[in-house]
Amino acid sequence: MSTDNLPRKAIIIGGSMAGLFSAIALRKAGWDVEVHERVSVPLSGRGAGIVTHGSLFRALSAMGISVDDSIGVPTTGRVVFDRTGAGTERLELPQILTSWSKMHEIASAALPDALVHRGKTLLRYEETETGVTAHFEDGTSTTGDLLIGADGFRSTVRDQMLPDTPTSYAGYIAWRGMVNEADLSERARAEMFPYFAFCLPEGEQILGYPVAGEGNDMRPGHRRYNFVWYRPADEAVLTDLLTGTDGVTHELSISPLLLRPEKMAEMRQAADNLLSPQFAELISRTETPFIQPIYDLSVTQMTLGRVVLLGDAAFVGRPHCGMGVTKAAEDAVVLAEVMSRSDNSVADALAAFDATRRPVDQYVVEHARALGAYMQAQVLTEEERSAAERHRSPDAVLRETATADFLETV
């Protein structure tokens, strides 16, 4: 489609983090971009906290996005609370914690709104020697030089490109939510807000950290505390949890508004029985907790012809690494780099992208699987159990959770 004197055009499916990042990075490299998002209104986060890493800030800088202290809430270190509420293990590890909504706000501000087309659900794509065309449910279509599948875990692009890619349930779920700082007791505010905190019941894990409040307000007293509680759940338990008040057993996930009251009551009672007082208070004061079933997803290739998969459309790792947004940002930066080389055809550039990013993204998935293996409901072999034990001690959890040090060996 492109000519020597015209910029090349990328069609991006998905307006979440991977889609916006790829649009920003390619636009900076001189490409025309279009982002097509199926949701008809601007996206908003659903109680999702995000851990930042140095590699995320470097990727943002490469895209031309500058950030300041308003990006998130700093913590001074980490603490493990036992059942009584005592801090039994501590680790000095300064970090900045942010939220999905803040990161989406930053990315959206770096891209003209006119380039984001909402209410556009992809039906299929078709490719020729000179370009690739995306066809949408509303009857419209658009043609470009490159199609980017940044449409997440349930990717329509991936389903057409690699239809036999398996999704593997990990054997445990996460209860998630946020609580306003002002709604917590003085003890909880004092003992939790300076820290990335953990509590480790047998075979389970709950963690939490401070993030900005409503409207990205980071003033003390106006922030929120984000928590993630991992609990084993076999297939039968998962099916029960995903059966909503509407009587329907939902596939893969369920809206918080459809969670059956008895399931939330059971979860709150378990919190009182198993967790430290600080975390039990968080659970009791969360108005709308939601469930995140934990899955593993890996593709055997990230590119095919003029099509490339980015972010969660290609690899979904368990959340223990805290690398989802960072991985999407790095994917976008590398894609723009290989596409900006004047001697590269689209095919050559995508081959270079796949060779660079697929091993790293696969390693993130494998490392996250290792960190969480001790919580899964499936029966482990002796070898698997021995490997899992290395990651379940308080010391290991403090050092390994949501840090990027493991990537230094790739």
Secondary structure, 3 states (H helix, E strand, C coil): CCCCCCCCEEEEECCCHHHHHHHHHHHHCCCEEEEEECCCCCCCCCCCEEECCHHHHHHHHHCCCCCCHHHCEEEEEEEEECCCCCEEEEEEEEEEEEEHHHHHHHHHHCCCHHHEEECCCEEEEEECCCCEEEEECCCCEEEECEEEECCCCCCHHHHHHCCCCCEEEEEEEEEEEEEEHHHCCHHHHHHHCCEEEEECCCCCEEEEEEECEHHHECCCCCCEEEEEEEEECCHHHHHHHCECCCCCECCCCCCHHHCCHHHHHHHHHHHHHHCCHHHHHHHHCCCCCEEEEEEEEECCCCEECCEEECHHHCEECCHHHCCHHHHHHHHHHHHHHHHCCCCCCHHHHHHHHHHHHHHHHHHHHHHHHHHHHHHCCCCCCHHHHHHHHCCCCHHHHHHHCCCCHHHHHC
